[in-house]
Amino acid sequence: MGIRTEKASAVWTIIISRPESRNAVDPATARALHEAFDEFDDDPGASVAVLWGEGGSFCSGFDLKVAAKPDTATALGELNPNSGPDSPGPMGPTRLELSKPVIAAISGPAVAGGMELALWCDFRVMEDDSYMGVFSRRWGIPLIDGGTVRLPRLVGQSLLRQTSDWFDCPTGPDSRMGHQLQRPRC
């Protein structure tokens, strides 16, 4: 199963559960994420969702093993980058405009489409060793699911032009990308 949902009263945790692929999103996972967030938004008892990746990786983007197959166009199906706002995008829910907040709980990499998922969230909480990046640019694969719009809105054009492929995200109260997860003091 590509995702699972845990509900604790008004808080939903939507978990990407493909640790064998560093939580890369394939078409079935994209559809399941879209459906889970649609269900969350429609539930009057739900107040906030947390998006988390199981196994130490937030999300490594779209599953390149699927993209490399000769029948990729068929495999992508309705995950067409040019489809409407209510249909799933390549990463799943990133075209939805929800009425409730979503928090990205980022551990490890949030790269390529994984960064797009994180940017789609309203708030990002990042562990010390987490990072974001757009390594797919090296092979001419652009961000296709809202990242090219969301990233400059968050960090600004001038900072974006100073970056390369990855972001060693500054965290804390002044950060626009994410807030550092504070370890408990014992």
Beta strands, then each sheet from edge to edge (+ up, - down):
strand 1: 3-8
strand 2: 11-16
strand 3: 48-53
strand 4: 102-106
strand 5: 109-111
strand 6: 123-126
strand 7: 131-133
strand 8: 166-167
strand 9: 179-180
sheet 1: 1+ 2- 3- 4- 6- 9-
sheet 2: 5+ 7+ 8-
end
